[in-house]
């Protein structure tokens, strides 16, 4: 018996809004890797309560924060999948897992470079292969640590391994694989 912690949760075990706030070090690791000029505007289109937006802003970037649900942070009631696109240079988010395929397709259709935080085994599913072939990502960047999406509130050790997946505004010929280190605090 493993107690009350589920290693591989099913959809019914996840919060109804699929809300898992992104720890700052996860976002910082991506931004350090990308090393974008500070004048780039980032659209965080599933901002939740602003964890990722605040981490990006702390690095000196301008962030447009939108969210489908009423969270009190950013512009609420905005559905990334159907809304009018925001003026930005990049789209960076941790999408709701159940809508990740639709987030990828929508971001591709907007023609901007984008990065999504996904489970490390994301591409192992048969239904994801076509997306990968259709618009091959530029980078797959697994984290070398397991982020704590509960910020220590639920107890136990984090169990989910994650990766950033980065697409350019055009499909890539090859996908580079680089492991991201946890940033020093």
N, C-alpha and C positions, 0 to 999 in steps of 0.2 A: 504494500500500500504506500502511495506516495504522499499521503496527507491531502491537504486541500489545494495544493498547487498543481495545475495542469501543465504538462510540458508542451503538449500540442493541442491547443484549444480549437474547438470547432466554431463555426459561425454563431451558433446559439450561445456560446460561452462568452462572446465578445460584447462590449458595450453596444447599445443600440446605434449610437452615432459613429461607432468604430474610432472613437477618440482615444488616442494614445499620444500624450504630449512628448515631443522630441527633446531629449536632454541636450543642453547646450553644446557639449563636446562633440556630439554627432554632427551638428550643423557646422561647428567650427572646423572640424576635420575636412569637410567638403570644401568650405570656403578657402582654407589654407591651400588645398590641392589646386583649386581652380585659379586662385591668385588673380581674380578679376580686377580691372581698374576700378578705383573707388567711385567713379562717376556712373557706373552701371546701375540701373534701376532693376530691382528684383521684385517679382510678383510672387508672393506667398499666398497661393490660392485656396489653401485649406488650413488657415492659420490657427484654428482652435482658439486657445486663450493666449496666443502670441509667443509661445516658447521659442519657436524657430525664428520668427520675425525679430524678436528682441536680440537673439544671438547674432543675427546678420547685421542689425543696426549697430550693435556694440562694436562691430568691426569697421564701421564708417560708411556703410552703404545705405541708400534710400530704399525702403521697402514699402510696397503696396500690399496691404494685408486684407484679404477677403475670406469670408467663411459662410457656408451654407446655414449653419445653426446660429442661434442667438447665444453668443458666448460673452458678449460685452467687450470683445477686442476686435479691432479692425472694422471693416464694413460687413455687417451681418446680413444674411438673407441672399447671398450671392452664390448661385450655383455655377461653379467653374465649367461644368459640362454644357451649359446653355447660355451663359451670360455674354454680354458685349466684352471683348477682350480689353484688358487694361494696357495702357502705354508702358511698356517695359522692355528691358534688354534680355532678361532671363526669367524663367519660371523655375522656382525651387520649392519643393514641398514634400511632405510625408502624406501621401494620399490615403483616403480610407481604403483599406485592403479590398473590400468588396467592389470598389469602383476603380481599382488600379488600371485595369485594361482600358476603361473608358477615359481615364485621365491621360494615359499615354496617347491614345488616338486623338483626343482633343488637343493636347499639346503639340503633337505632330502637325495637326491641321492649322495651328496658329503660326507655324514657321519660325518660331523662336528657339534658341537653345534652351534646354531644360534638364533638370536633374530631379529624380524621384528617389526617395528612400523606400526600398523594397526588402522583403525577406530574402535571405541569401539563397534559398532554393527556388526563387521565383521562376527562373527560366526552365526549371525541371518539369514543369507542367506542359503537357502536349498542346493545350490551347494557347500557350504563350509563344510557341515556336514561330507561328506565322507573323506575329507582331515583330519578333526579333528579326525575321527575314525581311519584312516589309520596310522597316526603317531601323537599320542596325544601329545600336548605340555606339558612341565613341569610346566610352569607358565603362567598365564594371569595376567598382571600387568596394570590395568587402572590408568591413571593419574588423580589426583584430581583437575586438572585445565585444561583449554582449551588453547593449545599452539597457539601462533600467528605466523603462517607460512608466513605471509606477513611482519613481523617485524614492524607493525604499519604503513606501507606505504599506505594501502588502506583505512584506517579509520574504525571506528566501532569496535565492540567487536568480538573476535574470536568465531566461532560457532561450530567447530568440536571437538568432544571428541575423545581421542585416548587411545590406550593401547599398551604396549609392549607385545609381545607373544614370549616366550622363549622355544626352543626345545633343548633337549639333543641329544647326538649322537645315542641314542636308544629311542624307544617310551616309554612314561611314563605310569605307571599304573593309576596314578591319575594326575589331573591338579590342582595345587594350585593357589588360587586367592588371590592376595595381592594388596592393593591400594598403589601407589607411591605418596609421598608428593613432592611438588615442592621444589627443593633445595634452600637453602638460598644463596643469591648472594654474 
